[in-house]
């Protein structure tokens, strides 16, 4: 089967043949793989580039999801505090005006939710465009 020594030798050979260089002045990297078989070299490089683009996309997507969830929690917390404040404020003489202000504030807060979704979609679009540009450069 697959022994640890055999796996270590295969990884060492792979690492010797792999080159990754930063392209100065850009956000790009140059990935190369030397092999007597040009098809194998192309497959290795294309797989690495595809996996890197996918990893980058997933990382950005998860970050956007976490930010969106956090923002949603913050919106809900502020809305709950406004409702509690409104219900417990014994000094509120003009309840209808106060309720109108709270209602407007809640509408404004809930108006941020589409903004959070738009931010998430925009981040996804930018990530996809960057991935496509990297793949086209090859």
C-alpha positions as CSV (number, residue, x, y, z in Angstrom):
1,X,0.0,0.0,0.0
2,X,1.1,3.6,0.7
3,X,3.9,3.8,3.2
4,X,4.9,7.1,4.9
5,X,8.4,7.0,3.4
6,X,7.0,6.6,-0.1
7,X,4.6,9.5,0.5
8,X,7.4,11.7,1.8
9,X,9.5,10.9,-1.3
10,X,6.6,11.8,-3.6
11,X,6.0,15.1,-1.8
12,X,9.7,15.9,-1.9
13,X,9.8,15.3,-5.6
14,X,6.7,17.3,-6.1
15,X,8.1,20.2,-4.1
16,X,11.4,20.2,-6.1
17,X,9.5,20.5,-9.4
18,X,7.1,23.2,-8.2
19,X,8.0,26.9,-8.4
20,X,5.8,29.7,-7.1
21,X,7.0,33.3,-7.6
22,X,5.4,36.6,-6.7
23,X,5.1,38.9,-9.8
24,X,6.5,42.2,-8.4
25,X,4.2,45.2,-8.6
26,X,1.1,43.1,-8.9
27,X,-1.2,40.9,-6.8
28,X,-0.4,37.9,-9.0
29,X,1.8,34.8,-8.5
30,X,3.5,32.7,-11.2
31,X,3.1,29.0,-10.7
32,X,5.3,26.5,-12.6
33,X,5.8,22.8,-12.5
34,X,8.6,21.0,-14.4
35,X,8.0,17.6,-15.7
36,X,9.1,15.6,-18.7
37,X,5.4,15.2,-19.5
38,X,4.0,18.6,-20.6
39,X,0.4,17.4,-20.1
40,X,1.2,16.4,-16.5
41,X,2.9,19.8,-15.8
42,X,-0.1,21.7,-17.3
43,X,-2.6,19.6,-15.2
44,X,-0.6,20.2,-12.0
45,X,-0.5,24.0,-12.5
46,X,-4.1,24.3,-13.7
47,X,-5.3,22.2,-10.7
48,X,-3.3,24.4,-8.3
49,X,-4.6,27.6,-9.8
50,X,-8.2,26.3,-9.7
51,X,-7.9,25.1,-6.1
52,X,-6.3,28.4,-5.1
53,X,-9.0,30.4,-6.7
54,X,-11.7,28.2,-5.1
55,X,-10.0,28.6,-1.7
56,X,-9.8,32.3,-2.1
57,X,-13.5,32.5,-3.0
58,X,-14.6,30.3,-0.1
59,X,-12.6,32.3,2.4
60,X,-14.1,35.6,1.2
61,X,-17.6,34.1,1.1
62,X,-17.3,32.8,4.6
63,X,-16.0,36.1,5.8
64,X,-18.9,37.9,4.1
65,X,-21.4,35.4,5.6
66,X,-19.9,36.0,9.1
67,X,-20.1,39.8,8.6
68,X,-23.6,39.6,7.4
69,X,-24.7,37.4,10.3
70,X,-23.0,39.8,12.7
71,X,-24.7,42.8,11.1
72,X,-28.0,41.0,11.3
73,X,-27.5,40.3,15.0
74,X,-26.6,43.9,15.6
75,X,-29.7,45.1,13.8
76,X,-31.9,42.8,15.9
77,X,-30.2,43.8,19.2
78,X,-30.7,47.5,18.4
79,X,-34.3,46.9,17.4
80,X,-34.9,45.0,20.7
81,X,-33.3,47.7,22.8
82,X,-35.5,50.4,21.1
83,X,-38.6,48.3,21.8
84,X,-37.6,47.8,25.5
85,X,-36.8,51.5,25.9
86,X,-40.1,52.4,24.4
87,X,-42.1,50.0,26.6
88,X,-40.2,51.0,29.8
89,X,-40.0,54.8,29.4
90,X,-42.4,56.2,32.1
91,X,-41.5,59.8,31.2
92,X,-42.8,59.5,27.7
93,X,-45.7,61.9,27.7
94,X,-46.3,61.9,23.9
95,X,-46.5,58.2,23.3
96,X,-47.8,58.4,19.7
97,X,-44.8,60.7,18.6
98,X,-42.4,58.4,20.4
99,X,-43.9,55.3,18.8
100,X,-43.6,57.0,15.4
101,X,-39.9,57.8,16.0
102,X,-39.3,54.2,17.1
103,X,-41.2,52.9,14.0
104,X,-39.1,55.1,11.7
105,X,-35.9,54.0,13.5
106,X,-36.9,50.3,13.1
107,X,-37.6,50.9,9.4
108,X,-34.2,52.5,8.9
109,X,-32.5,49.6,10.7
110,X,-34.3,47.0,8.7
111,X,-33.4,49.0,5.6
112,X,-29.8,48.0,6.3
113,X,-30.5,44.4,5.7
114,X,-30.8,44.8,1.9
115,X,-27.5,46.7,2.1
116,X,-25.8,43.8,3.9
117,X,-27.2,41.4,1.2
118,X,-25.9,43.8,-1.5
119,X,-22.5,43.9,0.1
120,X,-22.4,40.1,0.2
121,X,-23.4,39.9,-3.5
122,X,-20.8,42.5,-4.5
123,X,-18.1,40.7,-2.6
124,X,-19.0,37.5,-4.3
125,X,-19.0,39.2,-7.8
126,X,-15.6,40.8,-7.1
127,X,-14.2,37.4,-6.0
128,X,-15.6,35.7,-9.1
129,X,-14.1,38.3,-11.4
130,X,-10.7,38.0,-9.7
131,X,-10.8,34.2,-10.0
132,X,-11.8,34.4,-13.7
133,X,-9.0,36.9,-14.4
134,X,-6.5,34.6,-12.8
135,X,-7.7,31.6,-14.7
136,X,-7.7,33.6,-18.0
137,X,-4.2,34.8,-17.4
138,X,-3.0,31.2,-17.6
